[in-house]
Amino acid sequence: MAIALLPGVRAGLRHAMVGLLVVLACGLSRAAASAPAPTDPWEPMNRVVYGLNDALDRVLVKPFMQVYVQVLPHWARRGVNHFFGNLTDIWSVPNNALALRPKATVDSVKRVLVNSTIGVFGLIDVASEWDIEKHPADAGVTLGRWGIPAGPYVVLPFLGPRTVREVAMLPVDRWGNVANHADQVDTRDALMVMGFIDLRETYLQAGDVIKAAALDPYTFTRDSYLQRQRYLLNDGDDADPPEDQP
């Protein structure tokens, strides 16, 4: 049976590689004809990486995620999402404190205490039901509150959109993820995989919406990401972030 499947697997891989080469060629031709935006001086390179990421996602990741959604019940997927959301709240506590956000810090502490206990290690988001507001903050947000500029927009292989400031803080944010401090390597690896699956499941429908609504999905994704970063930097306020103020 396994031998019979090998030709099909090889054919699928060949089709995937051809698709990736086509995306790469199209990305290079489009990049050469477009003028980069001020926040995106590396747009030609970013478009190529975006195209490769999108092709890999469509060929490998999205089909797996569709099976994941069909097999795992909604309540179980919600529990996974709440668990990793609680880990995010844990890392938000020191970052909100360093960003000098008293209310956000207190709310983040409350969320962690409530969800880690009554919420059974974060599997149930009791804090949101009690109207305790969520204030996501990572090391990049902390630097932004300290006045460090975001720098150019960049698309990383597999990881997707970032700014240079967020790229520089990736090792710090990785260290701040409680899941990466598990004693067993197998446990750390499993949590890393589940974290990626949970994140991708969150955006499972977003990709189709973007491609249906936007004339240029790359530009739409870039502008949405930068707007989201400004929102996080302001903690939801309408005021300009510190780095944009005169």
C-alpha positions in Angstrom: 0.0 0.0 0.0 2.8 2.4 1.0 4.7 1.6 -2.2 1.6 2.3 -4.3 1.3 5.7 -2.7 4.8 6.8 -3.4 4.2 7.8 -7.1 1.3 10.0 -6.0 3.4 11.6 -3.2 6.3 12.3 -5.7 3.8 13.8 -8.2 2.3 16.0 -5.5 5.8 17.3 -4.5 6.6 18.0 -8.1 3.5 20.0 -8.6 4.2 21.9 -5.4 7.8 22.7 -6.5 6.5 23.9 -9.9 3.9 26.1 -8.2 6.6 27.6 -6.0 8.8 28.4 -9.0 5.9 30.0 -10.8 5.1 32.1 -7.7 8.7 33.1 -7.4 8.9 34.2 -11.0 5.6 36.2 -10.8 6.8 37.8 -7.6 10.1 38.9 -9.1 8.4 40.4 -12.2 5.8 42.2 -10.1 8.4 43.5 -7.7 10.5 44.9 -10.5 7.5 46.9 -11.7 6.3 48.4 -8.4 7.6 51.3 -6.4 8.1 50.5 -2.7 6.1 52.4 0.0 8.0 54.5 2.5 7.3 51.9 5.3 8.2 49.1 3.0 11.5 49.9 1.3 12.2 46.2 0.8 8.9 45.5 -1.0 10.5 43.6 -4.0 12.1 41.1 -1.7 9.0 41.0 0.7 6.7 40.3 -2.2 8.7 37.3 -3.2 8.8 35.9 0.3 5.1 36.6 0.7 4.4 34.6 -2.5 6.5 31.7 -1.3 4.8 31.7 2.1 1.4 31.8 0.5 2.2 28.9 -1.8 3.5 26.8 1.0 0.4 27.6 3.1 -2.0 26.6 0.3 -0.1 23.4 -0.6 0.8 22.1 2.9 -0.6 24.1 5.8 -4.2 25.0 4.9 -5.2 21.4 3.9 -3.9 20.1 7.2 -5.8 22.9 9.1 -9.0 22.1 7.3 -8.7 18.5 8.5 -7.9 19.8 12.0 -11.1 21.9 12.1 -13.2 19.0 10.9 -11.7 16.4 13.3 -11.4 18.4 16.5 -14.7 19.7 18.0 -15.2 23.4 18.4 -15.1 23.3 22.2 -11.7 21.6 22.1 -10.3 24.1 19.6 -11.6 26.9 21.8 -9.8 25.4 24.8 -6.5 25.2 22.9 -7.0 28.9 21.8 -7.7 30.0 25.4 -4.7 28.0 26.7 -2.3 29.8 24.4 -4.1 33.1 25.0 -3.3 32.7 28.7 0.4 32.2 27.9 0.2 35.4 26.0 -1.3 37.2 29.0 1.6 35.9 31.2 4.2 37.5 28.9 2.0 40.7 28.6 2.4 41.3 32.4 6.1 42.4 32.4 5.8 44.1 29.0 2.9 46.2 30.1 4.7 47.0 33.3 7.9 48.1 31.4 5.7 50.1 29.0 4.3 52.0 32.1 0.7 51.0 31.6 -0.7 50.6 35.1 -4.2 49.5 34.2 -3.0 47.1 31.5 -0.6 45.6 33.9 -3.2 45.0 36.6 -5.7 43.6 34.1 -3.1 41.2 32.7 -2.2 40.0 36.2 -5.9 39.5 37.0 -6.4 37.6 33.7 -3.5 35.2 34.5 -4.6 34.6 38.0 -8.3 34.0 37.1 -7.7 31.9 34.0 -4.9 29.8 35.4 -7.0 28.8 38.4 -10.7 29.0 37.9 -10.1 28.7 34.2 -8.2 25.4 34.6 -4.7 26.4 33.4 -6.3 28.8 30.8 -8.5 26.3 29.0 -11.5 28.4 29.9 -11.4 32.2 29.4 -13.2 33.1 32.6 -11.5 36.5 32.7 -13.2 37.7 29.5 -16.6 36.5 30.9 -15.9 38.7 33.9 -15.1 41.7 31.6 -11.4 41.8 32.5 -9.9 43.4 29.5 -7.0 41.8 27.5 -3.9 44.0 26.8 -1.5 42.1 24.5 2.1 43.3 24.7 5.4 41.8 23.7 9.0 43.0 23.7 8.4 44.9 20.4 5.6 46.9 22.0 7.8 47.7 25.0 10.5 49.0 22.7 7.9 51.0 20.8 6.7 52.6 24.0 10.3 53.5 24.9 10.5 55.4 21.6 12.4 52.9 19.5 11.2 53.2 15.8 9.6 50.2 14.2 11.9 50.3 11.2 11.0 48.9 7.8 8.4 46.3 7.2 9.7 42.8 6.4 8.2 39.5 5.5 10.0 36.5 7.0 10.0 33.0 5.6 7.3 30.9 7.4 6.8 33.6 10.1 5.2 36.2 7.9 4.9 40.0 8.4 7.1 41.8 11.0 8.9 45.1 11.4 12.6 45.2 12.1 11.9 46.1 15.7 9.8 42.9 16.1 12.4 40.9 14.3 15.1 42.1 16.7 12.9 41.1 19.7 12.0 37.6 18.4 14.6 35.9 20.7 13.3 37.8 23.7 9.7 37.0 22.9 10.7 33.4 22.4 12.3 33.3 25.8 9.2 35.0 27.3 7.0 32.3 26.1 6.3 30.0 29.1 5.9 27.0 26.8 9.5 27.2 25.8 10.6 26.6 29.4 9.0 23.1 29.7 11.5 20.6 31.0 10.9 17.9 28.4 12.0 18.5 24.8 9.1 16.6 23.5 6.7 18.7 25.5 8.3 21.9 24.2 8.1 20.7 20.7 4.5 19.6 21.1 3.5 23.0 22.5 5.3 24.8 19.7 3.5 22.8 17.1 0.1 23.3 18.8 0.8 27.0 19.2 1.4 27.3 15.5 -1.7 25.2 14.7 -3.8 27.4 17.0 -2.5 30.6 15.4 -3.1 29.4 11.9 -6.6 28.2 12.8 -7.4 31.7 14.0 -6.7 33.0 10.5 -8.1 30.1 8.5 -11.0 32.2 7.1 -9.1 35.5 6.9 -6.9 34.5 4.0 -10.0 33.7 1.8 -11.6 37.0 2.8 -8.4 39.0 2.0 -8.1 37.5 -1.4 -11.7 38.0 -2.2 -11.9 41.6 -1.0 -8.4 43.0 -1.9 -7.1 43.8 -5.3 -3.6 43.3 -4.0 -3.5 40.9 -1.0 0.1 41.7 -0.3 -0.6 45.4 0.3 -3.8 44.7 2.2 -1.9 42.3 4.5 1.0 44.8 5.0 -1.3 47.7 5.8 -3.5 45.6 8.2 -0.4 44.3 10.0 1.1 47.8 10.5 -2.3 49.1 11.6 -2.5 46.2 14.1 0.9 47.1 15.5 -0.1 50.7 16.0 -3.2 49.5 17.8 -1.1 47.3 20.1 1.4 50.1 20.7 -1.5 52.5 21.7 -3.3 49.8 23.7 -6.3 50.5 21.7 -6.2 54.3 22.1 -6.7 56.6 19.1 -3.7 58.8 20.0 -0.6 58.6 18.0 2.0 56.1 19.3 5.1 57.6 21.0 7.3 56.9 17.9 4.9 58.9 15.7 4.6 61.9 18.0 6.7 65.0 17.2 
